[in-house]
Amino acid sequence: MIEYSPFWNTLKKSTETTYTLIHKHHISSATIDKLRKNKPVTTTTLNDLCRILNCRLEQVAQYTPSTEDQFL
């Protein structure tokens, strides 16, 4: 399962807030909600967050094995 706890830690250390992400950088509130709930977001969104926060992907998302993972 991809989860976004690194994003919240990175955001906390940055000068950005969820407010600035929404109003200054035009990240939708629905996307912020998806990040809160560890729901899927696009790679474009991940790219935007890395650019805005000036960080690496692993500072936004991480993979954690889960029994909820879809079997292929």
C-alpha positions in Angstrom: 0.0 0.0 0.0 1.3 3.5 -0.9 0.9 5.8 2.1 1.7 9.4 2.6 2.9 9.9 6.1 6.2 11.2 4.8 4.3 14.0 3.0 2.8 15.2 6.3 6.3 15.2 8.0 7.8 17.0 5.0 5.0 19.5 4.9 5.4 20.2 8.6 9.1 21.0 8.1 8.4 23.3 5.2 7.1 26.8 5.0 4.0 25.5 3.1 0.7 24.6 4.6 -2.4 22.8 3.3 -3.9 26.3 2.9 -1.0 27.5 0.6 -1.0 24.2 -1.3 -4.7 24.8 -2.1 -4.8 28.6 -2.6 -1.3 29.4 -3.9 -0.3 26.2 -5.7 -3.8 25.1 -6.8 -3.7 21.6 -5.3 -7.3 20.6 -4.8 -8.8 20.1 -1.4 -10.0 16.7 -2.7 -6.3 15.8 -3.3 -5.3 16.9 0.2 -8.2 14.6 1.5 -6.8 11.7 -0.6 -3.4 12.2 0.9 -4.9 12.2 4.4 -6.8 8.9 3.7 -3.9 7.2 1.7 -6.0 7.0 -1.4 -4.4 6.9 -4.9 -3.1 10.2 -6.4 -1.6 10.7 -9.8 2.1 10.8 -10.6 1.6 14.3 -11.8 0.3 15.3 -8.3 3.3 13.6 -6.7 5.6 15.4 -9.1 3.9 18.7 -8.3 4.3 18.1 -4.5 8.0 17.3 -4.9 8.5 20.4 -6.9 6.5 22.6 -4.5 8.2 21.2 -1.4 11.6 20.8 -3.1 12.0 17.2 -2.0 12.4 13.7 -3.2 9.5 11.3 -3.9 10.4 9.2 -0.8 9.7 12.4 1.3 6.1 12.3 0.0 5.2 8.7 -0.3 6.3 5.2 0.7 5.3 1.6 0.1 4.3 -0.5 3.0 3.2 -4.1 2.4 -0.4 -4.7 3.4 -3.0 -7.4 3.4 -5.2 -5.0 1.5 -2.9 -5.0 -1.5 -4.6 -6.2 -4.7 -3.4 -9.6 -5.9 -2.5 -9.8 -9.5 
